[in-house]
């Protein structure tokens, strides 16, 4: 089975790790039975810090699938130290609200060096994925686009006007507490999907949307020219998992991102953002499919969506696979 996953950071990474555990590995055709999983990662929250190109969502996917993530916080390296960050702060260099760990720095140094040498972000990501053993797990990690893009959040300034903050400053420094008027993505209009991204969607047997932020993670991937059209045209069922439980995000600030768009902060509201290509939708037991106004024709299943541990993530991914199998063969293409 060829499975394509559109993923943000922590939620997308944990779900994908659960997916790998849920997939059968006992083929009867002489192979090991392993499905090919292509993960298309969000690059909209990428940022340049102290001269280094940082790709938070791609790195979270790398570290989680590679077994090196800090499990408690869901991002960054396990057993991390911050000696370099402390010295930079003493020198007055770099934003104090974004700390780069010492081990994590190696990733950013390598990425920045390779990009400066002329490699694309896809080629750089392939090298980093090899370092963390993703190909051996049957995983191909692709950035949504090789074009540098950055999400900005328009908020009020101190003089009654407006100012644009980089998404990371709004998210990390201000914890999304500053009311957002709108989101803009520099470079997105000129971007193109990274090589293999559109083909991975069109040729998939199943497309999955993990519980990632629908505006600044999945929404950015969908905004890359060609991606949404590929989802509409694929013959594969598209199954998503709600990032909201009873109208509230499990983690992060999805609610603060939905309100500026005028979208209802609910599982049904998020499903509406994907209505033109979504076939199946997993919601929490708190979001009764019988009472909510979900898009017409959408097959909705309810279950406990919390990924409390790796077993819980595998259970959730297994439910997405089961719904996908129900839908396989029933999708005749939308083109």
N, C-alpha and C positions, 0 to 999 in steps of 0.2 A: 504494500500500500504506500502510495506517495501522499504524504501529509504536509500541508503548508500551514504554518502558524504565523499570525501577525501579532507581534508582541511588544509590550512596553518593558518596564524594568522589573521590579520585584514580583508583582503578581504574574506577569508573563513568564518570568524565569522559573518561578516555583511551579507553575502549572506545566510548563514544558518538561521540567524534571519529572513531575508526576506522570506525564504522558509517556516518557521513555520507560518508566516502571510499569505502566499499564499495558503497553504493547506486548503482544506475544512474541517470543523469541524461539519458537520451536517449529520451524517450517518443515513441510513434508516434501519439498521439491529439491532436496539436496543442499539448500542454502541454510543459513542460520535463522531464517524466518524474520529477520529484522526489517522493519519498515524504514523507508527513507524519510526523514523529517527535515524540512527546510524551514528555518526560522527567519522571518523578515523583521529586523529590529528597527525601532524608532530611532531617528537621529535628530529629531527636532529640538531636543534639549542639550545638544552638544555645545561646548563652550571652550574658549581658549583662556587658560589660566597660567600665569607666570610663564608665558610663552609656549605652553604645552597644549596640544589638542586633546580634550577630554570628551569621551563618549559614554556618559553614565549608563544608558540603557544597554548598549552593547556590552559594556564591561560587566554589568550585573548578570547578563546572560552568560558571558564567558566564565565568570567566577562560580556562578551557581551550578551550571552544567559541568564545570571542571572540578567541582568538589572543593573549592577554595574560598567560598563566600563566608562572610561573617553571618552566621545563622540568626543571631539575635536581632540584628538590625536589618538583615535582608540584602545588604549591599556592602561593597568594600571587601577587603581581604580579611580572612580570619587571622587572629594573632598578630594584628597590625601594630606598628609603632609609628610615631609622628615626630621623629627627631628633626627631619628636614623642615617640616611645616613650622615647628617651633623656632628654628633658626631663621626662617624667612620672616616670621612675625616679628622677631627681634630686630630684623633689618628693615621692617616696615614694607615688606614686599608681599604683594598678593592679598586678596580679600580674606579677612579673618573669619568670615562666615562660611567659607568652603575649605575644608581641610583635606589635603591629599596625603594619604598614608605613604610610608616609605616603600613598601612593596608595590603598592598601587602605582607609584611614580614610575616604576620600570615599564609598565604598560604604556603610559602616556609618553615617556621618553622614546620608546621604540616606535610608537605610532607617529609621533611628530617627525622623527628622523626619516622614517620610510616615506611619509607624505612629502617631505622636503626633497627626497630623492626622485619623486615623480610617480610613486605608486599610487593607485587609487585607493579609496577607503575600502572597497571590496577586497582588493589584494592584501591590504594590511590586515583586515579582519580575518581573512583566510589564514594568514600566518599566525595570528594570535589564537585562532581556533585550533590550529594544529598543536600549538604549545599546550593547550588545555585538553587535548585528546577528544575533541568533539567529533572528528571524522570517524574515530574508532567506535563511537556510540551510534553511528548512522545519522549524525546531525550535520547539516550545512547551515552556517550562519551567514546571512546577507544583510548589509545595511539597506534600508529602504531606497536610498539614493547615494550616489558618490558625490553629488553636489553639496558643498557646505551649506547647511541651512541652520537657522537659529530662531527659536520661538521667543517672542517678546510679548509682554503683558502691559497694556495701557491702563494706567491708574491715575488718580489725582496727584498733583504735585502740591507743594506747600503754598503756592501762590494762587490757587484757585483754577489753575489750568490742568493740563495733562502731561504725563511723562511716560516713556516706555522703559520698562525694566526688562533685562534679560530674564527669561523664565526661571533660571536657576536662582537668581537673586530673590525673585518674588516667592519662589517655592521654599528655598532653604533658609534664606535670611529672614523673610517676613512670614513664613509658614502659611502663605496664601491668605493672610489676614487682611491685606489691603484689597478692598473691593475692586475687581477687574471690570473694566468697561468693554474690552475686547482683546482678542489675541491676534497677533500678526506673525507671519513666518517669513523672515528675510530669506530671499533666494528661492523660495518654493516655486514661484511662477516660472522661473527659468530652469528648474530642476528636471531631471528625467530619472525614471526608475533605474536602479542599478542593474547591471547585466544579470540575467537569469531570474530576476524578481517576477516579471510579468509571466514568463514561461512557467515558473514554479506555481503560480496561481492557476493559469489556464490548463496545465497538464496534471494538476493534483487530482487525487481520488477523494480527498476531503480537505476542506479549509477550516481552520479553527481560529477563533478570536478569544484568547484567554481573558480573564478579568483584569484588563488594563484600562487606564484612564481613557475614556472615549473621546476626549477633546484634544489633549496634548500628547497622547501616545498613539492610540489607534487612529484618532482623527488626523494626525500629521501624516501617518502612512497613507491613509486614504486620500490625502490632499496631493500626494505626489502624482503628477500627470500620468495617466494610464492605469493606475492601480484600481481605482473604483470601476473603471470600464472592464478591466480584466475580471473583477469579481462578478460583475453583472453577466459576463459572457461565459464564465467557467461552467462546465457540466458537473463539477463537484458540488456536493452539498456544502453549504457554509453554516457552521454551527458556532454560536457565540455563548459566552458565559457572562452574566451580568456582573459588573463591578460594584453594584449596590445591593445591600441587604436591608430590606424594610425601609428603603429611601435614604440609607446612609452608607458611605463608603467604609469598607473594612479598614483601610489605611489610606493615607494620602488625602487629597482635597478635591475629589471629583465633583463634589457638590458645588464648590467655589468656581469650578470651570464650566459647569453646565448652566448656571444661572445667567451669566452674561449672554448666552446664546438664546435665552428664553425657552430652554428645554426643561420640561418637568424633571425634577430630581427623583427619578424612580426607575425601576427595571424596565417598565414600559416606555418611559421617555427615552432611555438609551437605545432600546430596540428600535424606536422610531428613527434614530439617526442612521441605522443600518438597513432600513426597510426595503431599499431597492435591490438588495442582494442577499439578505439573511433568510435562511431556511429553517433553522432550529435555534432555540434560545433556552438556556438553562437559567432558572431563577431560584432564589432562595425560598424556603417554605413560608417565609414571612410575606412573600409577594404572590398572592393567590392568582393563578392564571384565570380562574373563573370570574374574577371581579375586575381585574385590571384591563385597560383598553390597549391590548397589544395589536400590532399591525395584522391586517387580514391575511389569513393563510399561513401565518407563522406557527410552527409546531413548538409549543412551550412545555417544558417539563420542570417541575419544582423538586428541590432537594436541599439538603444542608450544604451551602456553598463554602463554608469556612475551611480553609486549608490550615488546620492547626498544626500539622506536622507533614512529613513526607508521605505517610500512608494516606492522610486525608487528601493531599494533592493528587495522588494516584487514583483514589476513589473518584474524585471530581473529574479527572481526565478520562477515566474509564466510562463515566456517565456521558461525557461528550462524545466519546467513540461510539458508544451504544446508540445514541441518538443519530449520529452520523450514519451508522450502518442501516438504521431504519429508513433513512432518507436516500441512501445510495440507490441509484437506478430510478428514483422518482423525479430527479431534477433534469429537465430536458434542455437546459441552457436558456439564457435570458437575452441572447443577442438578437 
